[in-house]
């Protein structure tokens, strides 16, 4: 156990730790960024190959080059759950391989070796199990090098996994809060009771709405239509058109744009798959995912 013994060593440790810990966090963030970039590129290529195998890509896209095919899926983003699964599997593989090395060399059982790997890789560091504390080992230089490599890779994978898990927890909490707000808010429940069906038209209210909005344009109603509205048995086509005139105008505009071939602006949802917001490592990963989906 190497620790500073003098006051000068302790003061040096404080100032060196500020720079050293900041540089280490920067290194982990860069590792996370490159890992997310690589995983996003591989998953995007697999997704494109899956679409090709199912003949879901248009023939014009299928004849183009691979770079153009990747650009055609610029709006696609990898799922946060797949990335969490891949990072989790990588962390388990590294822990199992490291435990296989620690068990015969340190004399621990396999369960204790796995426990040591998690405590060390997650930087918890209880200190109940510490590696490389014996006076001599067989192939000591090779063992210390392997110990260094496993700890470095394990910490990077666990750090990336923790960041992705935090995104999943954030998604779950946002979903839970929305559910609780909808159930607990009396205003929402009163609104649902009052509105009823979304596009339903009440026979008695259609005439009032039409007279308020289109009073200047509409004339007197015929007696046949008036009787049917008052009886509540049927709604005239003119009332249906007047009450939904805004929706019909939007529908006509969309049909006109489609017929004339005008381009439509497509807005990419930045909160797709939950990669949005965050600070520090979360912001780096979110920005990298967005850049990857657009550039590749």
C-alpha positions as CSV (number, residue, x, y, z in Angstrom):
1,X,0.0,0.0,0.0
2,X,1.9,3.1,-1.2
3,X,0.7,6.3,0.4
4,X,2.3,9.7,1.0
5,X,4.1,9.8,4.4
6,X,5.5,13.4,4.5
7,X,3.6,16.7,4.5
8,X,5.2,17.7,1.3
9,X,4.1,14.5,-0.3
10,X,0.5,15.0,0.8
11,X,0.4,18.6,-0.5
12,X,1.9,17.4,-3.8
13,X,-0.8,14.7,-4.0
14,X,-3.6,17.3,-3.6
15,X,-2.4,19.5,-6.4
16,X,-1.4,16.6,-8.6
17,X,-4.8,15.0,-8.0
18,X,-6.6,18.0,-9.4
19,X,-4.8,17.7,-12.7
20,X,-4.6,13.9,-12.7
21,X,-8.3,13.2,-11.9
22,X,-9.4,15.9,-14.5
23,X,-7.1,14.3,-17.1
24,X,-8.4,10.8,-16.3
25,X,-12.1,11.9,-16.6
26,X,-11.2,13.5,-20.0
27,X,-9.6,10.2,-21.1
28,X,-12.7,8.3,-20.1
29,X,-15.0,10.8,-21.9
30,X,-12.9,10.4,-25.1
31,X,-13.0,6.6,-24.7
32,X,-16.8,6.8,-24.4
33,X,-17.0,9.1,-27.4
34,X,-15.0,6.8,-29.6
35,X,-16.8,3.7,-28.3
36,X,-20.2,5.2,-29.1
37,X,-19.0,6.3,-32.5
38,X,-17.8,2.7,-33.3
39,X,-20.9,1.0,-32.0
40,X,-23.2,3.5,-33.8
41,X,-21.3,2.9,-37.1
42,X,-21.5,-0.9,-36.7
43,X,-25.1,-1.0,-35.7
44,X,-26.0,1.3,-38.6
45,X,-24.3,-1.0,-41.1
46,X,-26.1,-4.0,-39.6
47,X,-29.4,-2.2,-39.8
48,X,-28.8,-1.3,-43.4
49,X,-27.8,-4.9,-44.2
50,X,-31.0,-6.1,-42.5
51,X,-33.1,-3.7,-44.7
52,X,-31.3,-5.0,-47.8
53,X,-32.0,-8.6,-46.9
54,X,-35.7,-7.9,-46.5
55,X,-35.8,-5.8,-49.7
56,X,-37.1,-2.8,-47.8
57,X,-34.7,-0.3,-49.4
58,X,-35.9,1.3,-52.7
59,X,-34.2,-0.1,-55.9
60,X,-32.5,3.3,-56.6
61,X,-30.9,3.2,-53.2
62,X,-29.8,-0.5,-53.6
63,X,-27.9,0.4,-56.8
64,X,-25.9,3.1,-55.1
65,X,-22.6,2.8,-53.3
66,X,-22.2,1.9,-49.7
67,X,-21.4,5.5,-48.6
68,X,-24.6,6.8,-50.3
69,X,-26.6,4.0,-48.6
70,X,-25.3,5.1,-45.2
71,X,-26.2,8.7,-46.0
72,X,-29.7,7.6,-46.9
73,X,-30.2,6.4,-43.3
74,X,-29.0,9.7,-41.8
75,X,-32.0,10.0,-39.5
76,X,-31.5,6.6,-37.9
77,X,-30.0,6.4,-34.4
78,X,-29.0,3.3,-32.5
79,X,-31.1,2.3,-29.5
80,X,-29.7,3.1,-26.1
81,X,-30.8,-0.4,-24.9
82,X,-28.6,-2.1,-27.5
83,X,-25.6,0.0,-26.6
84,X,-26.2,-0.8,-22.9
85,X,-26.4,-4.5,-23.7
86,X,-23.1,-4.4,-25.8
87,X,-21.2,-2.5,-23.1
88,X,-22.6,-4.8,-20.4
89,X,-21.4,-7.9,-22.3
90,X,-18.0,-6.3,-22.9
91,X,-17.7,-5.5,-19.1
92,X,-18.7,-9.1,-18.2
93,X,-16.2,-10.6,-20.6
94,X,-13.3,-8.4,-19.3
95,X,-14.3,-9.3,-15.7
96,X,-14.4,-13.0,-16.4
97,X,-11.0,-12.9,-18.1
98,X,-9.4,-10.9,-15.4
99,X,-10.9,-13.2,-12.7
100,X,-9.4,-16.2,-14.5
101,X,-6.0,-14.4,-14.1
102,X,-6.4,-13.3,-10.5
103,X,-7.7,-16.7,-9.2
104,X,-4.5,-18.7,-9.7
105,X,-2.0,-15.9,-9.2
106,X,-3.5,-14.2,-6.1
107,X,-5.0,-17.4,-4.6
108,X,-8.6,-16.1,-4.4
109,X,-11.6,-18.1,-5.4
110,X,-13.4,-17.1,-8.6
111,X,-16.3,-15.3,-6.9
112,X,-13.9,-13.2,-4.9
113,X,-12.0,-12.4,-8.1
114,X,-15.3,-11.2,-9.8
115,X,-16.1,-9.1,-6.7
116,X,-12.6,-7.6,-6.8
117,X,-13.1,-6.8,-10.6
118,X,-16.4,-5.0,-10.0
119,X,-15.1,-3.0,-7.0
120,X,-12.0,-2.0,-8.9
121,X,-13.5,-1.3,-12.3
122,X,-16.2,0.8,-10.7
123,X,-13.5,2.7,-8.8
124,X,-15.2,1.9,-5.5
125,X,-12.0,0.5,-4.1
126,X,-12.9,-0.8,-0.6
127,X,-9.4,-2.2,-0.2
128,X,-10.4,-5.5,1.3
129,X,-8.9,-7.3,-1.8
130,X,-5.9,-5.7,-3.4
131,X,-3.8,-7.2,-6.2
132,X,0.0,-7.2,-6.6
133,X,0.7,-7.1,-2.8
134,X,2.8,-10.2,-2.6
135,X,6.6,-9.9,-2.4
136,X,7.2,-11.9,-5.6
137,X,5.2,-13.5,-8.4
138,X,6.1,-15.9,-11.1
139,X,6.4,-13.8,-14.3
140,X,5.9,-10.7,-12.2
141,X,6.4,-8.2,-15.0
142,X,3.9,-10.0,-17.3
143,X,1.3,-10.2,-14.4
144,X,1.6,-6.5,-13.6
145,X,1.2,-5.6,-17.3
146,X,-1.9,-7.8,-17.6
147,X,-3.2,-6.3,-14.3
148,X,-2.8,-2.8,-15.7
149,X,-4.5,-3.7,-19.1
150,X,-7.5,-5.4,-17.4
151,X,-8.0,-2.6,-14.9
152,X,-7.8,0.1,-17.7
153,X,-10.2,-1.6,-20.0
154,X,-12.6,-2.6,-17.2
155,X,-12.8,0.9,-15.8
156,X,-13.4,2.4,-19.3
157,X,-16.2,-0.2,-20.0
158,X,-17.9,0.2,-16.6
159,X,-17.7,4.0,-16.8
160,X,-19.4,4.0,-20.2
161,X,-21.9,1.5,-19.0
162,X,-22.8,3.7,-16.0
163,X,-23.4,6.7,-18.3
164,X,-25.7,4.7,-20.5
165,X,-27.6,3.2,-17.5
166,X,-28.1,6.8,-16.2
167,X,-29.8,7.6,-19.5
168,X,-32.1,4.6,-19.1
169,X,-32.9,5.6,-15.5
170,X,-33.7,9.2,-16.7
171,X,-36.0,7.8,-19.3
172,X,-37.8,5.7,-16.8
173,X,-38.2,8.5,-14.3
174,X,-39.6,10.9,-17.0
175,X,-42.1,8.2,-18.1
176,X,-43.1,7.6,-14.5
177,X,-43.5,11.3,-13.7
178,X,-45.7,11.7,-16.8
179,X,-47.9,8.8,-15.7
180,X,-48.2,10.1,-12.1
181,X,-49.0,13.6,-13.4
182,X,-51.8,12.3,-15.7
183,X,-53.3,10.2,-12.9
184,X,-52.9,12.6,-10.0
185,X,-53.8,15.9,-11.8
186,X,-57.5,16.6,-11.4
187,X,-57.4,19.1,-14.2
188,X,-56.4,16.4,-16.7
189,X,-59.1,14.1,-15.5
190,X,-61.7,16.9,-15.8
191,X,-60.4,17.7,-19.2
192,X,-60.8,14.1,-20.4
193,X,-64.3,13.9,-19.0
194,X,-65.4,17.1,-20.6
195,X,-63.8,16.6,-24.0
196,X,-65.0,13.0,-24.5
197,X,-64.0,11.7,-27.9
198,X,-61.4,13.9,-29.6
199,X,-63.2,14.5,-33.0
200,X,-66.8,14.0,-31.8
201,X,-69.4,16.6,-32.8
202,X,-72.3,17.3,-30.5
203,X,-75.5,17.9,-32.5
204,X,-76.6,20.8,-30.4
205,X,-73.2,22.6,-30.4
206,X,-72.4,22.4,-34.0
207,X,-74.8,25.2,-34.9
208,X,-73.5,27.5,-32.1
209,X,-69.8,26.9,-33.2
210,X,-70.7,27.6,-36.8
211,X,-72.5,30.8,-35.9
212,X,-69.7,32.1,-33.8
213,X,-66.9,31.5,-36.3
214,X,-68.7,31.9,-39.7
215,X,-71.6,34.2,-38.8
216,X,-70.9,36.6,-41.7
217,X,-70.5,33.9,-44.3
218,X,-73.4,31.6,-43.4
219,X,-77.0,32.2,-44.2
220,X,-80.3,30.9,-42.5
221,X,-80.6,27.2,-42.2
222,X,-83.3,25.2,-43.9
223,X,-86.1,23.9,-41.8
224,X,-85.2,20.3,-42.6
225,X,-81.7,20.6,-41.3
226,X,-82.8,22.6,-38.3
227,X,-85.3,19.9,-37.3
228,X,-82.7,17.2,-37.6
229,X,-80.2,19.2,-35.5
230,X,-82.7,19.9,-32.8
231,X,-83.9,16.4,-32.6
232,X,-80.3,15.2,-32.2
233,X,-80.7,12.3,-34.7
234,X,-78.5,13.5,-37.5
235,X,-75.9,16.1,-38.3
236,X,-75.9,17.9,-41.7
237,X,-72.9,17.8,-44.0
238,X,-72.7,21.6,-43.8
239,X,-72.3,21.5,-40.0
240,X,-69.7,18.8,-40.3
241,X,-67.7,20.8,-42.8
242,X,-68.0,24.0,-40.8
243,X,-66.9,22.5,-37.5
244,X,-63.8,20.8,-39.1
245,X,-63.0,23.6,-41.6
246,X,-59.4,24.0,-40.2
247,X,-58.7,20.3,-40.4
248,X,-60.0,20.2,-44.0
249,X,-57.9,23.2,-45.0
250,X,-54.8,21.5,-43.6
251,X,-55.7,18.3,-45.4
252,X,-56.2,20.1,-48.7
253,X,-52.9,21.8,-48.3
254,X,-51.1,18.5,-47.8
255,X,-52.9,16.9,-50.7
256,X,-51.9,19.9,-52.9
257,X,-48.3,19.7,-51.9
258,X,-48.2,16.0,-52.6
259,X,-49.8,16.5,-56.0
260,X,-47.5,19.3,-57.0
261,X,-44.4,17.6,-55.8
262,X,-43.3,20.4,-53.4
263,X,-40.6,19.3,-51.0
264,X,-41.6,18.8,-47.4
265,X,-39.3,19.7,-44.5
266,X,-38.6,16.8,-42.2
267,X,-37.8,17.6,-38.6
268,X,-35.5,15.1,-36.9
269,X,-36.7,14.5,-33.4
270,X,-33.7,15.1,-31.1
271,X,-35.2,13.0,-28.3
272,X,-35.3,9.9,-30.3
273,X,-34.2,6.8,-28.3
274,X,-33.7,8.9,-25.3
275,X,-30.3,10.5,-26.4
276,X,-30.9,14.1,-25.4
277,X,-29.8,16.5,-22.8
278,X,-27.2,15.7,-20.2
279,X,-24.0,17.3,-19.0
280,X,-20.4,16.1,-19.1
281,X,-20.1,12.6,-20.4
282,X,-23.8,12.5,-21.2
283,X,-23.6,15.5,-23.4
284,X,-20.5,14.2,-25.2
285,X,-22.3,10.9,-25.9
286,X,-25.5,12.6,-27.1
287,X,-23.7,15.0,-29.4
288,X,-21.6,12.1,-30.8
289,X,-24.7,10.0,-31.5
290,X,-26.3,12.9,-33.4
291,X,-23.1,13.6,-35.4
292,X,-22.7,9.9,-36.2
293,X,-26.3,9.6,-37.4
294,X,-25.8,12.6,-39.7
295,X,-22.3,12.2,-40.9
296,X,-22.2,8.5,-41.5
